[in-house]
């Protein structure tokens, strides 16, 4: 589970939290909360999301992919996170993974003996 959490944290914190935080803080500001804290939060989230998008675009180009694919970074991070959580659940709690009609048992808590 620690390896999954190690991979999950950067995806959630950097790729999901900044855009969601920007949206949430924007809603707070629009609702009338014009104090310094939400404004600083918007700037931090905007800069974080922009820098992460720029870095992701550079990495895509280094790997030979079209830089326009960086538009899918947020959706990809959410899907990747969900897949990791599902995999961790199947491995540790459910006791196995079912794929293409076969069941692969693990040594998790929910391991069934047949």
C-alpha positions in Angstrom: 0.0 0.0 0.0 2.9 2.4 0.6 4.1 2.2 -3.0 0.5 3.1 -4.1 0.3 6.0 -1.8 3.7 7.2 -2.9 2.5 7.3 -6.5 -0.9 8.7 -5.6 0.3 11.7 -3.5 2.0 13.6 -6.3 -0.8 12.9 -8.8 -3.5 14.2 -6.3 -1.5 17.0 -4.8 0.0 18.5 -7.9 -2.3 17.6 -10.7 -5.7 17.7 -9.0 -5.5 19.9 -6.0 -4.2 23.0 -7.7 -7.0 23.2 -10.3 -9.7 22.2 -7.8 -8.4 24.7 -5.3 -8.4 27.4 -7.9 -12.0 26.6 -8.7 -13.1 26.5 -5.1 -11.3 29.7 -4.2 -12.8 31.4 -7.2 -16.2 30.4 -6.0 -15.4 31.8 -2.5 -14.3 35.1 -4.0 -17.3 35.4 -6.3 -19.6 34.7 -3.3 -18.2 37.9 -1.7 -15.3 36.8 0.5 -12.8 39.4 -0.6 -10.1 39.0 2.0 -6.4 38.5 1.5 -6.3 34.8 2.2 -8.6 33.6 -0.7 -6.8 36.0 -3.1 -3.4 34.6 -2.1 -4.8 31.1 -2.4 -6.0 31.8 -6.0 -2.5 33.2 -7.0 -0.8 30.1 -5.4 -3.2 27.7 -7.1 -3.0 29.4 -10.4 0.8 29.5 -10.4 1.0 25.9 -9.2 -1.4 24.7 -11.9 0.4 26.7 -14.6 3.9 25.5 -13.6 2.7 21.9 -13.4 1.0 22.2 -16.8 4.2 23.6 -18.3 6.3 20.9 -16.8 3.9 18.2 -18.1 4.0 19.7 -21.6 7.8 19.7 -21.6 7.9 16.0 -20.5 5.4 15.1 -23.2 7.6 16.7 -25.8 10.7 15.0 -24.5 8.9 11.6 -24.9 7.9 12.5 -28.4 4.2 13.2 -27.9 2.2 16.1 -29.1 2.3 18.9 -26.6 -1.5 19.5 -27.0 -2.0 16.2 -25.1 -1.2 18.2 -21.9 -4.8 19.4 -22.0 -5.7 15.9 -20.7 -3.4 16.1 -17.6 -6.2 16.8 -15.1 -8.5 14.0 -16.4 -5.6 11.6 -16.6 -4.5 12.3 -13.1 -8.0 11.7 -11.7 -8.3 8.5 -13.7 -4.8 7.3 -12.6 -5.7 8.0 -9.0 -8.9 6.1 -9.2 -7.2 3.2 -10.8 -4.5 3.1 -8.1 -7.1 3.2 -5.3 -9.1 0.4 -7.0 -6.0 -1.7 -7.4 -5.0 -1.1 -3.8 -8.5 -2.1 -2.6 -8.5 -5.2 -4.7 -5.1 -6.2 -3.5 -5.4 -5.5 0.2 -9.1 -5.9 1.0 -10.8 -7.9 -1.7 -8.0 -10.5 -1.8 -7.6 -10.7 -5.6 -8.0 -9.2 -9.0 -10.4 -10.5 -11.6 -9.2 -9.9 -15.2 -10.3 -11.5 -18.5 -12.3 -14.1 -16.7 -9.5 -15.2 -14.4 -9.0 -14.5 -10.7 -5.6 -13.7 -9.4 -5.4 -14.2 -5.6 -3.2 -12.1 -3.4 -2.1 -12.4 0.2 -4.5 -9.6 1.3 -7.0 -9.8 4.2 -9.9 -10.9 2.0 -8.1 -13.8 0.4 -10.5 -16.7 -0.3 -9.5 -20.3 -0.1 -11.1 -22.7 -2.5 
